[in-house]
Amino acid sequence: MVVPSLQAERFEIGDDLWAVNDFFLEKNWTDGLPILPPTEERVTRMLDAINRDPQESIGLVPPRWAAATVEKIAINAVMAGCRPAHMPVLLAAVEAITDPKLNLYSLQATTGGPSVMLIVNGPMRD
């Protein structure tokens, strides 16, 4: 599949993994756990595993109601260490949690302790 040009902003950080993680932490883009740098090559490999437009919005994510595009999901998947084969499950998961019937905004804003659980079955579970 030929992937249209990616739209996410790019940053030049260098090859040092610790510098990349420090940069993301300083920007408050991570919780402090180590990430893999989402290079264009890695993100493209994730996108090559599916036949979807990178700019397609899968859903809106509260509380800012930002669009969860296929590209942004791929970027986050790379940072989390996912493999390209995981992309179909990740897209389905984001579609499920952004479904208005779930009302994720209310789950995030409550003073209680609800959690969202996803169950994956079939060959991907292994």
N, C-alpha and C positions, 0 to 999 in steps of 0.2 A: 504494500500500500504506500502511495506517495503521501507524505504528511505535509499539509499546508504549513507555511511558516508559523512558528510559535510566537505567541503574543506576549508572554510573561516578561517582565522586566529582567534584565541581566545585570550581574555584578561581577567584577573581576576581583578575585580574592587571592589566587595563588594555589599552589598544590598542597600546602600543609593542612592536613586534616584538622589539626587542633585550631588553626587560624580560622578555618571555615566554621567550625563549631562555635568558636568565640564570637565571630561576626554575627551568626544567627542568634546567639544568646543575647548579645548587646542590642539587637534589633527587637528582642522579645518575640522572635519567630519560633522559638523552641522552648521546651520545658527544662532544658539543661541536659537531657539525655543525648548521647551521641547520634549524629545523623550522617547519612551519606550525602555528599554534595550532589544536588540535582543538576548535573551537567546536561547540556543540550543533547549530547549523545545518549545518555542514560534515559532521559525523558522520551526521546524519539524511539528508543527500543521498547519502552512501555507502550507507547502509542501504536507501534507497529504490530502489537499483539492483538489489536482490536480493529474493527472497521467502523470507526466513529470519527466525526469531525471534532478536532481538538477544541474548537470554540463552542461546541454544543453545551448548553447548560443542562445539567442533570437535575438540579434543584436549587432552591435558595436556602442558605444556611443562616439560622438565627445565631446571635441576636442582631448582627449587622445586615442580615438578609443579602449577603454577598452570593453571587452566582458560583456554584460549584461546577466549573467547566471540566470537561474531560481532561484538558491540559493541566489544570490545577490539581485534579485528583492524581494524575500521573506524576506530577512534581512531588506531591506529598507522599505518594507511594514509594518513589525512589528514596526520599529522605528516610522513610521508615524501614527500608531494606527489603521491600517487596520485590518479587520477580515479575517479569512480564505476564506470565501465566495467571497471575493473581488479578489482573485488571478486570476481567468480566465480573468477578465476585465483588471487587471494590466498587465498581459502577452500580451493581445491584444494591449493595449496602447503602451507598449514598442516596440512591433513589428511594430506598425504603425509609431512611431516617429523615429525609427532607419531604416526605409525603405529608401534606397538610393534615391528614387524618391522625397522624401520630402526635402532632402539636409539640414538636421538639422545643419550641420557645418556652412553653409552659414547664416542660420537664427541666429545662436549664434554670428557670427563674424561681422554682419552688424552694422553700426552706427545708423540705423533706429530703430524702436521699434516694430518689428513683434512679435507676440505671437502665440503659438500653442494652439489650442483649441480642446478638445476631447468632443464628444457628446455621452453619454451613453443612450441607450433606451432599453426597454424591462423590465422584472421583476427586474433586478439588479438596475435599476435607483432608486428604492424606498429604 
